[in-house]
Amino acid sequence: MRPLALLLPRPVAGRRSAGLHALILALILVVAAVFRLNALETWDDNSHQHPDERFMTIVASAVSMPATIGEYFNTPRSSLNPYANGQSNYAYGQLPLTLTRAVAELLPVCNQCVPFTSYERVYQVGRALSTLSDLVTIAFACCWRGASSASGRPT
């Protein structure tokens, strides 16, 4: 067999069906979700062993969502700005912090439960968002690869 033949796209008759591609993608996402969601809340026995996650938890539980959009853009005084809240070493970016805090504040809390915005629970929101981000990235990468090979473009 010629080495170049392995690089060329298959003829139309030799291609897999779109249904098979969707099934394979679903299987990949289910396996990835099982690995990521396995012991999501208890993998470190609630000891916050990872220093980055622990620092992110400290900051996410200390900040709060601003009341207005103007307060958000007033950076030196924003209640969501970690630097304005005494965390001058924060270097993880605003997007994960903002999403984690916003989702934590939107989640319902029962009367006897610890709120998701507290130090004891905000890391759970961050881990769930991290898992969702991982799954979306895997789906995007698989779909991009499939679309690129279907169109004959190099990946």
Buried (B, 14 or more C-beta within 10 A) or exposed (E): EEEEEEEEEEEEEEEEEEEEBEEEBEEBBEEBBEEBEEEEEEEEEEEBEEEEBBBBBBBBBBBEBBEEEEEBEBEEEBBBBBEBBEBEEBEEEEEBBBBBBEBBBEEEBEEEEEBBBBBEBBBBBBBBBBBBEBBEEBBEEBEEEBEEBEEEEEE
